[in-house]
Amino acid sequence: MLRFEHVCKRYPDAGDALIDVSFRLARGEMAFLTGRSGAGKSTLLKLIAMMEHCTRGNVMLDGKDITRISERRIPYMRRNLGLIFQDYKLLNDRTVFDNVALPLIVSGYSHHDISRRVRAALDKVSLLGKERKYPLSLSGGEQQRVGIARAIVNKPKMILADEPTGNLDPDLSAEVMHMFEQFMQVGVTVLIATHDVELIQRLGHRVLTLDHGRMLAS
């Protein structure tokens, strides 16, 4: 599903963020991406999400080389990805339904398909009864679940999560991780960037460790 081949990323003003990084993730595999602050985790996720391009090497996503992908092709390729953020990145002036529907609206789905898919996604995260609520009326855990519903509404092949449990208590963190494991079991590849060592050890999935831009374990 995902393959990095000798990937380097250099910023003109900040030097090397990633140095000769190589690894593979299979379809339906779940892995944690860890390392100290500044190790290169966010840069690696941005390369997969096509927010950045690598300086050298190749990034293969679902059998396609996204290393030098054209701007025109990026929206199409991003349909394969579900992105989840620590700070949720919800639109506070839109309802839960509208927040989850946004990727489908951008992709040009019909009103009927949007309604069906949004309700199915909200049902998966146990928020079907709160579709007309606004984000600020929800708890932190509920807002994160809205973010997860938005990430899966397009039925992506891969989920990227950047510190998805950073603002949650241990019980809610466990609940969110259980959702990710359910997605993995139906063939979705899941990559989670996190500092939570206890969480990583408890779940026992594969760990990718970055240190000063280099992959220590894969």
C-alpha positions, 0 to 999 in steps of 0.5 A: 500500500505504501512504500518509501524508497531512500527518501530524503527531504531537505528544506533550504532554511532548515536542512535535512528533515528526512535522510535515506528513509525506506520502509513498506506498509502492507494493505490492512497493516497498522503501525505507529510512527514515533520519535522525539519532537523534530525527528521528522514525523510530520514531514513524513506524513506530509509527503504521504499526504502530498502536502510536500514533495521529497528532495530525493527518492520515491514514495509509492502510494497504492502502486502509484509514484506520488514523488513528482505528482502534478498539482492537478492529480493531487485531489484525485490521489488524496481520495485514497487518504483519510487525515486525522489531526490532534486539534480536530480541524473542524469548522465550528460554524458548520454542523457535525453533518456538514463537517463530515460531508465536506470531503464528499462535497469537494469530490462532487458526490450527489446529495443522496450519496452524501446523506447516505455516506455521512450517516454511515460514517457517523454511525461507525463512530456512534455519533448518528444522533448528533449530526445537527450539533455544532462542534463546540457543543461536543466533548473533546472525544466527540470532536475527535470522533467527528474528525475520524468520521470525516476521514473515513467518509470517502472510504479511504484505503489509508488513514494517517493520524497525527497525534490523534489521542494527544488531547484525550484521556486514557479511556477515550484514547483506547476507544479511538485506537479500537476504532482504528483496529476495526478499520485495519481489520477491513483492509484499511492501512493505518499509520499513527504518529504518536509520542504515547509510548504506553499506548504503543506498548499496550497495543503491540503493533509495528513501530517505525522510529525516526531519529534526526530524520533517519529511520531506526526501526522498520 
